[in-house]
Amino acid sequence: MTLTDPLEIWKIIAPHYVSIIDQAPHNALYERPAMRSLIGRPQGLNVLDIGCGSGYYLEYLLQSGAASVTGVDGNEYMIDACARRTNNAARLFTADLRQQLPFLQNNQFDLAVASLVLHYLEDWTGLLKELHRVIRPKGNLVISTGHPLSDFAESTSGNYFELELIREEWSSFGVTMPGYRRPFGSLINDFCDAGFRLTRVLEPVPLPEMADVKPKSFEKLNKKPGFICLRFEKVS
Ligand SMILES: C[S@@+](CC[C@H](N)C(=O)[O-])C[C@H]1O[C@@H](n2cnc3c(N)ncnc32)[C@H](O)[C@@H]1O
């Protein structure tokens, strides 16, 4: 049976994901350093983490002086892991990001983070509207997602310009993970249409330490992007 709902697959793999993800080179030595650099100094900020997973960013933000952290994820195992990891210092909600988020108030957050989650949504316009609603004017949104160039390598349609369901083999998890690929133009313009202004684009390369632990990936990611990280400001 092929599962097409990413949340169903996250139910299967959540325990394994939580146990290994902090050591996974693509996260620890590639995506997370890039996201931390775009997040900047979170001291005193009220921060929302959308698709908070095992809670790495919640813990990092708390340890970096955020005034408050709130996490939302559709997987209960992840939310329990976040509660343990933050010693219950985070406000946590189990919710499907394809639905509205009525438990979050208007203009409540200075910063929202969405790390490696948005590509699980076929239609993200509703979530972008919700993020715009809950981020205060001039607040920021920092995201990471698949780079449109590398995602296109997974295309079966061969049509770069279409929104496309792509499937990636996650062999260490024993699953095929579905996700959505978008052309670069709509990736950016959907945020602009929701009332955000792009302020930074980061096409990261891995930390030098990755050369020792995963030399092939290190070489590849220094020549071809895997993820893209973006920072937006709420403007209207
Ligand atoms: C790759 S993990 C990223 C976790 C975390 N942001 C990090 O970088 O460590 C993706 C997360 O998105 C969540 N997710 C995927 N689709 C979702 C949806 N429709 N609603 C809520 N959460 C979702 C999964 O449960 C999972 O925790």
The ligand as an SDF file (V2000), in Angstrom:
LIG
                    3D

 27 29  0  0  0  0  0  0  0  0999 V2000
   10.9760   16.7690    8.6150 C   0  0  0  0  0  0  0  0  0  0  0  0
   10.0460   17.0010   10.0960 S   0  0  0  0  0  0  0  0  0  0  0  0
   10.7100   18.5630   10.6290 C   0  0  0  0  0  0  0  0  0  0  0  0
   10.6390   18.7310   12.0960 C   0  0  0  0  0  0  0  0  0  0  0  0
   11.3410   19.9670   12.6630 C   0  0  0  0  0  0  0  0  0  0  0  0
   10.8230   21.1890   12.0860 N   0  0  0  0  0  0  0  0  0  0  0  0
   12.8300   19.8700   12.4600 C   0  0  0  0  0  0  0  0  0  0  0  0
   13.3420   20.5410   11.5590 O   0  0  0  0  0  0  0  0  0  0  0  0
   13.4720   19.1060   13.1790 O   0  0  0  0  0  0  0  0  0  0  0  0
    8.4260   17.4150    9.5080 C   0  0  0  0  0  0  0  0  0  0  0  0
    7.3890   17.5710   10.5970 C   0  0  0  0  0  0  0  0  0  0  0  0
    6.2070   18.1040    9.9880 O   0  0  0  0  0  0  0  0  0  0  0  0
    5.0780   17.4930   10.5730 C   0  0  0  0  0  0  0  0  0  0  0  0
    3.9600   17.5860    9.6070 N   0  0  0  0  0  0  0  0  0  0  0  0
    3.9270   17.1360    8.3400 C   0  0  0  0  0  0  0  0  0  0  0  0
    2.7370   17.4160    7.7760 N   0  0  0  0  0  0  0  0  0  0  0  0
    2.0070   18.0650    8.7100 C   0  0  0  0  0  0  0  0  0  0  0  0
    0.6850   18.6110    8.7500 C   0  0  0  0  0  0  0  0  0  0  0  0
   -0.1330   18.5540    7.6900 N   0  0  0  0  0  0  0  0  0  0  0  0
    0.2650   19.1970    9.8820 N   0  0  0  0  0  0  0  0  0  0  0  0
    1.0630   19.2580   10.9750 C   0  0  0  0  0  0  0  0  0  0  0  0
    2.3220   18.7740   10.9970 N   0  0  0  0  0  0  0  0  0  0  0  0
    2.7870   18.1720    9.8860 C   0  0  0  0  0  0  0  0  0  0  0  0
    5.5140   16.0820   10.8790 C   0  0  0  0  0  0  0  0  0  0  0  0
    4.7040   15.4910   11.8800 O   0  0  0  0  0  0  0  0  0  0  0  0
    6.9750   16.2920   11.2930 C   0  0  0  0  0  0  0  0  0  0  0  0
    7.0760   16.4580   12.6860 O   0  0  0  0  0  0  0  0  0  0  0  0
  1  2  1  0
  2  3  1  0
  2 10  1  0
  3  4  1  0
  4  5  1  0
  5  6  1  0
  5  7  1  0
  7  8  2  0
  7  9  1  0
 10 11  1  0
 11 12  1  0
 11 26  1  0
 12 13  1  0
 13 14  1  0
 13 24  1  0
 14 15  1  0
 14 23  1  0
 15 16  2  0
 16 17  1  0
 17 18  1  0
 17 23  2  0
 18 19  1  0
 18 20  2  0
 20 21  1  0
 21 22  2  0
 22 23  1  0
 24 25  1  0
 24 26  1  0
 26 27  1  0
M  CHG  2   2   1   9  -1
M  END
$$$$
